[in-house]
Amino acid sequence: MWVSVLLFGILAVRSPFPITWWKTHPYLVILGSEAIAYLPCVLLLGVILGKMFDASPVRNSLLVTAIALAVAFAGSLDDPKVLLATLRESPEFAASFLIGVPVVAFLVSRMWSNNRLERSRAEAPLSQGGGG
């Protein structure tokens, strides 16, 4: 998560979007910058957590990212007003990690289990078919 915040800060200074887009469509440029910064980190974290947890990867990745977000927002946990203001300013950040990482972990676990099924079918002896 810290890497994605760093990438977003770098994109704020060295934006890939032209200045005319910043003047005419600032909200879309900010969303595009967030997508460029957050998406690779969410995908990488989802793949890592999806392969790390064999048993219930979705639940475990959700718990890990929730704990990481709690640690990230630890300074604002003392005062509920500060926490709500922080979440109001950056809902895309919290949502992309709380929703995106478990979804990627789910997809990785499904692909992993499908690969194991295909591999076990391919390795099964042909003599089991009884045609001898």
Order of alpha helices (4+ residues) and beta strands (2+ residues): alpha-alpha-alpha-alpha-alpha-alpha-alpha
